[in-house]
Amino acid sequence: MSVEFRPLNNIGAEVVGLDLTAPVSDSVKADVYAAWLDYGVLLFREMGTDADAQVALTEWFGDLLDNEDNYALKSLSVEGTKQIIEVSRGGKPMSPSYFIDGKLTAGFLFWHQDLVYTPEICKGSLLRMVQIPEEGGQTGWVDTAKAYDALSDEMKARIDGMELRHCLRTDLNGVPFGLPKSLREATMEEAPYDKPSFPALPHVVHPLVQLHPETGRKSLGISPLGIVGILGLPKDESDALLKELVEFTLRPEFMLIHEWTVNDMIVWDNRRTIHSVLGYPYGQQRVAHRTTLSGKVNSGRLYQEAVDA
């Protein structure tokens, strides 16, 4: 079996020539893993025929996270499984909808790094598209290692050693930087949704510059959805620096926007990327299933106000 990796726009690559219905050698799996470390995002176009194929492919990249072991993922588990969560689904949305440029948009999820609201960031995730809406529903990824590499030497020196405070936000209230200016949250009457139950979690602290445990590459630890502030800086100075870094990180040259086809699977290295769901018209359906890699990056700690404030 001959496998090829075709670069996508700006970041990531598509895996071509792979047949998941046939036996795959360990050497091919090793090549795929090496490409994943190199590109950060891999697309397996229309190969995700079912949940078994998704779980089997995820295992090429490491051990799967058991959703029962994570308080935030447990409530999102697909019925009958412990390793697959439903991040968007048919029926009512699971999160607020928003008016963006006057259009009522469901499923909009702002840029974030998975599990950055815990002390241990997960290794990566794999998303399989089950159903696509008639319009929209794209997912975007940003290569934060590529963004870090593009920083000026002066900025790299400035942010070296800084720590960033994060929280779990289940909606966009309080997100300080990067949101579309026209965005307005719809009321429950305008756009009903089924709100998952999440516990109140303590804030956490991670390095602003993250070090990849396998490649040694540095990346920007920017997860705009849950940003609170930089430790040790006055709020105005922290806000100004974070605004600049968020705007820099979200430049198009560091970004991949994927137009989904049913059964597409994409696996990303969570240690060097952030991602976002761009949303789709309210009332349409989008169903996506995610598996999570449990290899943890123990870079963070719980925020302690008496120590860190």
C-alpha positions as CSV (number, residue, x, y, z in Angstrom):
1,M,0.0,0.0,0.0
2,S,1.5,3.3,-1.1
3,V,0.4,6.4,0.9
4,E,0.9,10.0,-0.2
5,F,0.6,13.2,1.8
6,R,-0.7,16.1,-0.2
7,P,-0.4,19.5,1.5
8,L,-3.6,21.4,2.0
9,N,-4.0,25.2,1.9
10,N,-1.6,26.9,4.4
11,I,-1.5,24.0,6.9
12,G,-2.2,20.3,7.1
13,A,-2.2,17.5,4.5
14,E,-4.6,15.0,2.9
15,V,-3.7,11.3,3.2
16,V,-4.1,9.7,-0.3
17,G,-3.8,6.0,-1.3
18,L,-4.8,4.6,2.1
19,D,-7.4,1.8,2.3
20,L,-8.8,1.4,5.8
21,T,-10.8,-1.7,4.8
22,A,-7.6,-3.6,4.1
23,P,-4.8,-4.6,6.5
24,V,-2.4,-1.7,7.1
25,S,1.3,-2.4,7.9
26,D,3.0,-1.0,11.0
27,S,5.4,0.9,8.6
28,V,2.5,2.7,6.9
29,K,1.0,3.6,10.3
30,A,4.4,4.9,11.4
31,D,4.6,7.0,8.2
32,V,1.1,8.5,8.9
33,Y,2.1,9.3,12.5
34,A,5.3,11.0,11.4
35,A,3.3,13.1,8.8
36,W,0.8,14.0,11.6
37,L,3.7,15.4,13.7
38,D,5.0,17.2,10.6
39,Y,1.7,18.7,9.3
40,G,-0.3,19.0,12.5
41,V,-3.6,18.2,10.7
42,L,-4.4,15.2,8.5
43,L,-7.5,14.7,6.4
44,F,-8.8,11.2,5.6
45,R,-11.4,12.0,2.9
46,E,-14.6,9.9,3.0
47,M,-12.9,7.1,5.0
48,G,-15.0,7.3,8.2
49,T,-17.7,4.8,7.2
50,D,-18.7,4.1,10.8
51,A,-17.7,4.4,14.5
52,D,-15.5,1.3,14.4
53,A,-13.4,2.9,11.6
54,Q,-13.1,6.1,13.6
55,V,-12.0,4.3,16.8
56,A,-9.5,2.1,14.9
57,L,-7.9,5.0,13.1
58,T,-7.7,7.1,16.3
59,E,-5.7,4.3,17.9
60,W,-2.9,4.8,15.3
61,F,-2.1,8.0,17.1
62,G,-2.3,6.8,20.7
63,D,-4.6,5.7,23.5
64,L,-8.2,7.0,23.5
65,L,-9.6,9.1,26.3
66,D,-12.4,7.4,28.2
67,N,-15.1,10.0,28.5
68,E,-16.1,8.7,31.9
69,D,-12.8,10.1,33.2
70,N,-13.4,13.6,32.1
71,Y,-16.2,15.7,33.7
72,A,-16.7,17.9,30.7
73,L,-16.9,15.1,28.1
74,K,-19.0,12.7,30.1
75,S,-22.3,14.5,29.3
76,L,-21.6,14.5,25.6
77,S,-20.9,10.8,25.1
78,V,-22.7,9.1,22.2
79,E,-25.1,6.6,23.6
80,G,-23.5,3.1,24.0
81,T,-20.0,4.4,23.8
82,K,-17.3,5.7,26.3
83,Q,-14.9,7.0,23.7
84,I,-17.0,9.0,21.2
85,I,-18.6,12.3,21.9
86,E,-21.2,14.2,19.9
87,V,-19.9,17.7,19.3
88,S,-22.9,18.7,17.2
89,R,-26.0,16.9,16.5
90,G,-29.4,16.7,14.8
91,G,-32.4,18.3,16.6
92,K,-31.9,21.3,18.9
93,P,-28.4,22.7,19.1
94,M,-26.4,22.1,22.3
95,S,-25.2,25.6,22.6
96,P,-26.5,29.2,22.1
97,S,-27.0,30.4,18.5
98,Y,-25.8,33.8,17.4
99,F,-26.7,36.5,14.9
100,I,-23.6,37.0,12.8
101,D,-23.9,39.7,10.1
102,G,-27.7,39.5,10.7
103,K,-27.9,35.7,10.0
104,L,-29.1,33.4,12.8
105,T,-26.2,30.9,13.1
106,A,-26.2,27.7,15.1
107,G,-23.1,25.6,16.0
108,F,-20.7,28.5,16.1
109,L,-17.8,27.5,18.3
110,F,-15.0,30.0,18.7
111,W,-11.3,29.2,18.4
112,H,-9.9,27.0,21.2
113,Q,-7.5,24.3,22.2
114,D,-9.2,21.1,23.5
115,L,-9.1,20.6,27.3
116,V,-6.9,23.8,27.9
117,Y,-9.3,24.5,30.7
118,T,-7.7,21.6,32.6
119,P,-4.1,21.3,33.8
120,E,-3.4,18.6,31.3
121,I,-4.0,19.4,27.6
122,C,-4.9,16.3,25.5
123,K,-2.6,15.0,22.8
124,G,-5.1,15.4,19.9
125,S,-8.6,14.6,18.6
126,L,-10.2,13.0,15.6
127,L,-13.5,14.3,14.1
128,R,-15.8,12.2,11.8
129,M,-18.5,14.0,9.9
130,V,-21.8,12.1,10.1
131,Q,-24.2,14.7,8.6
132,I,-23.6,18.0,7.0
133,P,-25.9,21.0,6.8
134,E,-27.1,22.4,3.4
135,E,-24.9,25.5,4.0
136,G,-21.9,26.2,6.2
137,G,-20.6,24.0,9.0
138,Q,-17.0,24.3,8.1
139,T,-14.2,23.7,10.7
140,G,-11.1,25.8,10.8
141,W,-7.7,25.0,12.2
142,V,-4.8,27.3,13.0
143,D,-1.2,26.1,13.3
144,T,0.0,27.8,16.4
145,A,3.6,26.5,15.9
146,K,3.7,28.2,12.5
147,A,2.3,31.4,14.0
148,Y,5.0,31.3,16.7
149,D,7.7,30.8,14.1
150,A,6.5,33.9,12.3
151,L,6.7,36.2,15.4
152,S,9.5,38.7,15.5
153,D,12.5,37.9,17.6
154,E,11.6,40.9,19.8
155,M,8.1,39.4,20.5
156,K,9.5,35.9,21.1
157,A,11.8,37.4,23.8
158,R,9.0,39.4,25.3
159,I,6.6,36.6,25.8
160,D,9.2,33.9,26.9
161,G,8.3,32.6,30.3
162,M,4.9,34.3,30.5
163,E,1.9,32.3,31.8
164,L,-1.7,32.6,30.6
165,R,-4.8,32.1,32.7
166,H,-7.7,30.1,31.1
167,C,-11.2,29.2,32.0
168,L,-14.0,26.9,30.7
169,R,-16.5,29.0,28.7
170,T,-19.6,27.2,27.3
171,D,-20.8,30.3,25.5
172,L,-19.2,33.5,24.2
173,N,-20.0,35.7,27.1
174,G,-16.8,37.2,28.4
175,V,-14.6,36.3,25.4
176,P,-12.4,39.4,25.2
177,F,-10.7,39.2,21.8
178,G,-11.3,38.2,18.2
179,L,-15.1,37.8,18.0
180,P,-16.9,39.1,14.9
181,K,-18.0,42.6,15.6
182,S,-21.5,42.0,14.4
183,L,-22.1,39.0,16.7
184,R,-25.1,39.0,19.1
185,E,-26.3,36.0,21.1
186,A,-29.8,34.9,20.3
187,T,-32.3,34.6,23.1
188,M,-33.7,31.2,24.1
189,E,-37.0,32.3,22.5
190,E,-35.3,33.3,19.3
191,A,-33.3,30.0,19.0
192,P,-34.0,27.3,21.6
193,Y,-31.2,24.9,22.5
194,D,-30.5,22.0,24.9
195,K,-27.9,23.2,27.3
196,P,-25.5,20.5,28.5
197,S,-24.7,20.5,32.2
198,F,-21.1,21.4,33.0
199,P,-19.7,21.7,36.6
200,A,-18.1,25.0,37.7
201,L,-14.4,24.5,37.1
202,P,-11.4,26.4,38.7
203,H,-9.3,28.5,36.4
204,V,-6.0,27.0,35.2
205,V,-2.6,28.4,34.1
206,H,-0.5,27.3,31.1
207,P,2.6,28.7,29.5
208,L,2.0,31.3,26.8
209,V,4.7,29.6,24.8
210,Q,4.1,25.8,24.7
211,L,6.8,23.2,24.0
212,H,5.8,20.2,22.0
213,P,6.9,17.1,23.9
214,E,7.7,15.0,20.8
215,T,9.1,17.5,18.3
216,G,10.5,20.2,20.6
217,R,8.8,22.9,18.5
218,K,7.4,25.9,20.2
219,S,3.9,27.2,19.7
220,L,1.7,30.0,20.9
221,G,-0.6,28.8,23.7
222,I,-3.4,31.1,22.5
223,S,-6.9,29.6,23.0
224,P,-9.2,32.6,22.5
225,L,-12.4,31.1,23.8
226,G,-11.1,30.7,27.3
227,I,-8.5,33.4,27.7
228,V,-8.6,35.4,30.9
229,G,-5.3,37.2,31.2
230,I,-1.5,37.1,31.5
231,L,-0.2,36.6,35.0
232,G,1.8,39.4,36.5
233,L,0.8,42.1,34.1
234,P,-1.7,44.9,34.7
235,K,-5.0,44.3,33.0
236,D,-4.6,47.0,30.4
237,E,-1.1,45.8,29.4
238,S,-2.2,42.1,29.4
239,D,-5.3,42.9,27.2
240,A,-3.2,44.9,24.7
241,L,-0.7,42.1,24.3
242,L,-3.3,39.4,24.1
243,K,-5.3,41.3,21.5
244,E,-2.2,41.7,19.4
245,L,-1.3,38.0,19.7
246,V,-4.9,36.8,19.0
247,E,-5.1,38.9,15.9
248,F,-1.7,37.7,14.8
249,T,-2.5,34.0,15.4
250,L,-5.8,34.2,13.4
251,R,-4.1,35.4,10.2
252,P,-5.3,33.4,7.1
253,E,-1.8,32.2,6.3
254,F,-1.8,30.0,9.5
255,M,-5.3,28.7,8.9
256,L,-7.1,25.8,7.2
257,I,-10.8,26.0,6.5
258,H,-12.3,22.6,5.7
259,E,-15.5,22.1,3.7
260,W,-16.8,18.8,5.0
261,T,-18.1,15.8,3.1
262,V,-20.0,13.0,4.9
263,N,-17.5,10.4,6.3
264,D,-14.5,12.7,6.2
265,M,-12.2,12.2,9.2
266,I,-9.7,14.8,10.4
267,V,-7.1,14.2,13.2
268,W,-5.2,17.1,14.6
269,D,-2.3,17.6,17.0
270,N,-3.9,19.5,19.9
271,R,-0.4,20.5,21.2
272,R,0.2,22.8,18.2
273,T,-3.3,23.8,16.9
274,I,-6.5,25.5,17.8
275,H,-9.8,25.0,15.9
276,S,-13.2,26.6,15.4
277,V,-16.6,25.6,14.0
278,L,-17.8,28.4,11.7
279,G,-21.5,27.7,12.2
280,Y,-24.5,27.0,9.9
281,P,-28.1,28.4,9.5
282,Y,-30.3,27.7,12.5
283,G,-32.7,24.9,11.8
284,Q,-30.3,22.9,9.6
285,Q,-28.6,19.8,10.9
286,R,-24.9,19.0,11.5
287,V,-23.8,15.8,13.2
288,A,-20.1,15.2,14.1
289,H,-18.5,12.6,16.3
290,R,-15.2,13.1,18.1
291,T,-12.7,10.8,19.7
292,T,-10.0,12.2,21.9
293,L,-6.4,11.1,22.4
294,S,-5.5,10.7,26.1
295,G,-1.8,11.4,25.9
296,K,-1.6,14.4,28.2
297,V,0.7,17.4,28.2
298,N,1.3,18.2,31.9
299,S,2.1,21.8,31.3
300,G,-0.5,23.5,33.4
301,R,-1.6,23.9,37.0
302,L,-4.7,25.2,38.9
303,Y,-4.8,29.0,39.3
304,Q,-4.4,30.1,42.9
305,E,-5.5,33.6,43.5
306,A,-3.4,34.1,46.6
307,V,-0.2,33.1,44.6
308,D,-1.0,34.1,41.0
309,A,-3.0,37.3,41.3
